[in-house]
Amino acid sequence: MKKIINGRRYDTDTARELASDSYSNYTDFNYWEETLYRKNTGEYFLHGKGGANTQYAVAVDTNSWRGGERIMPMTIEEAQEWAEKHLDGNEYEKIFGTVEEGKKVVTFSLDAATIEKIAQGAAALGISKSDFIAKCVDANT
């Protein structure tokens, strides 16, 4: 499925499928299936489809419904929340990385030179890149 939402293209054929969950089968009005995707840009979205008795239902007449589908853009926090509800711990960490108590996974876009400086600084101090960034922020606040 391809959909343009707020001037952004979401395409299940070109995005990377990360995980999915479902209930029942196509013959059940309560059937639903959801798949979490990540675009090459790092954006997340959910593709959902379901039967006439689900949130994906589409009205076709007065009091008459059929199954449907839709794409919903998600922030990383929303994607993580979905994953917490629908995946086990191993599947979650395969997508978002190892969960460390008190830390949260975030996504940033940085130029290659900045990434290299972070890596060099972290290596020089013998710490992780995350800890290096935290030290830099602490030193400047």
C-alpha positions as CSV (number, residue, x, y, z in Angstrom):
1,M,0.0,0.0,0.0
2,K,1.2,3.5,-0.8
3,K,-0.2,6.6,0.8
4,I,0.8,10.3,0.9
5,I,0.2,11.9,4.3
6,N,1.0,15.5,5.0
7,G,3.2,15.6,1.9
8,R,5.2,12.5,3.0
9,R,5.2,9.2,1.1
10,Y,4.6,5.9,3.0
11,D,5.0,2.8,0.9
12,T,4.9,-0.8,2.3
13,D,6.8,-2.0,-0.8
14,T,9.9,0.2,-0.2
15,A,10.0,0.5,3.6
16,R,11.6,-2.1,5.8
17,E,9.2,-4.4,7.6
18,L,10.2,-4.6,11.3
19,A,7.4,-6.6,13.0
20,S,3.8,-7.6,12.8
21,D,1.0,-8.9,14.9
22,S,-2.5,-10.2,14.1
23,Y,-5.7,-11.6,15.4
24,S,-7.8,-14.4,13.9
25,N,-8.2,-14.9,10.1
26,Y,-9.7,-13.1,7.1
27,T,-13.1,-14.7,7.5
28,D,-13.6,-13.2,11.0
29,F,-15.2,-9.7,11.2
30,N,-12.9,-9.1,14.2
31,Y,-9.7,-10.1,12.2
32,W,-6.9,-7.5,12.3
33,E,-3.3,-7.3,11.2
34,E,-0.7,-4.6,11.9
35,T,2.8,-4.3,10.6
36,L,5.4,-1.8,11.8
37,Y,7.7,-0.3,9.1
38,R,10.7,2.0,9.0
39,K,11.4,4.2,6.0
40,N,14.9,4.8,4.7
41,T,14.6,8.3,6.3
42,G,14.2,6.7,9.7
43,E,10.5,7.5,10.0
44,Y,8.2,4.9,11.4
45,F,4.7,4.0,10.3
46,L,2.1,1.3,10.9
47,H,0.1,-0.4,8.2
48,G,-3.1,-1.9,9.6
49,K,-6.0,-3.8,8.1
50,G,-8.9,-5.5,9.5
51,G,-12.5,-6.8,9.2
52,A,-15.8,-5.1,9.4
53,N,-15.8,-5.1,13.2
54,T,-12.4,-3.4,13.8
55,Q,-10.9,0.1,13.8
56,Y,-10.0,-0.4,10.1
57,A,-13.7,-0.9,9.0
58,V,-15.0,1.3,6.2
59,A,-18.7,2.3,6.0
60,V,-20.3,1.3,2.7
61,D,-23.9,2.2,3.5
62,T,-26.1,3.0,6.5
63,N,-25.2,0.5,9.2
64,S,-23.2,-1.5,6.7
65,W,-19.4,-2.0,7.0
66,R,-16.6,-3.8,5.3
67,G,-13.0,-4.4,6.1
68,G,-10.4,-1.8,5.3
69,E,-6.8,-0.8,5.7
70,R,-4.8,2.4,6.4
71,I,-1.3,3.7,7.1
72,M,-0.5,5.7,10.2
73,P,2.7,7.7,10.6
74,M,4.4,7.2,14.0
75,T,7.0,8.9,16.1
76,I,9.7,6.7,17.5
77,E,8.0,6.9,20.9
78,E,4.7,5.7,19.3
79,A,6.6,2.9,17.5
80,Q,8.2,1.8,20.7
81,E,4.9,1.9,22.5
82,W,3.3,-0.3,19.8
83,A,6.3,-2.7,20.0
84,E,6.0,-2.9,23.8
85,K,2.4,-4.0,23.5
86,H,2.8,-6.4,20.6
87,L,6.3,-7.9,20.8
88,D,8.4,-9.9,23.3
89,G,11.5,-8.4,24.7
90,N,13.9,-10.0,22.2
91,E,11.9,-8.8,19.2
92,Y,11.7,-5.3,20.7
93,E,15.5,-5.1,21.4
94,K,16.2,-6.4,17.9
95,I,14.5,-3.3,16.5
96,F,15.3,-0.6,19.0
97,G,18.5,-1.9,20.6
98,T,19.2,-3.1,24.1
99,V,17.1,-1.4,26.7
100,E,19.2,0.1,29.5
101,E,17.4,1.2,32.7
102,G,17.0,5.0,32.8
103,K,17.9,5.4,29.1
104,K,15.8,5.9,26.1
105,V,16.5,5.1,22.4
106,V,16.2,8.2,20.1
107,T,17.0,8.8,16.5
108,F,19.0,11.8,15.1
109,S,20.2,12.7,11.7
110,L,23.8,14.0,11.8
111,D,26.4,14.6,9.1
112,A,29.2,12.1,8.7
113,A,31.9,14.4,10.2
114,T,29.9,14.9,13.4
115,I,29.4,11.2,13.8
116,E,33.1,10.6,13.3
117,K,33.9,13.2,15.9
118,I,31.6,11.5,18.4
119,A,33.1,8.1,17.7
120,Q,36.7,9.5,18.1
121,G,35.8,11.3,21.3
122,A,34.1,8.2,22.8
123,A,37.0,6.0,21.8
124,A,39.6,8.4,23.3
125,L,37.7,8.3,26.7
126,G,36.9,4.6,26.5
127,I,33.2,5.1,26.8
128,S,30.1,4.5,24.6
129,K,29.0,7.1,22.1
130,S,25.8,7.6,24.1
131,D,27.8,8.3,27.3
132,F,30.1,10.7,25.3
133,I,27.1,12.7,24.0
134,A,25.7,12.8,27.6
135,K,29.1,14.1,28.9
136,C,29.1,16.8,26.2
137,V,25.6,17.9,27.0
138,D,26.3,17.9,30.8
139,A,29.4,20.0,30.2
140,N,27.5,22.6,28.2
141,T,24.4,23.0,30.5
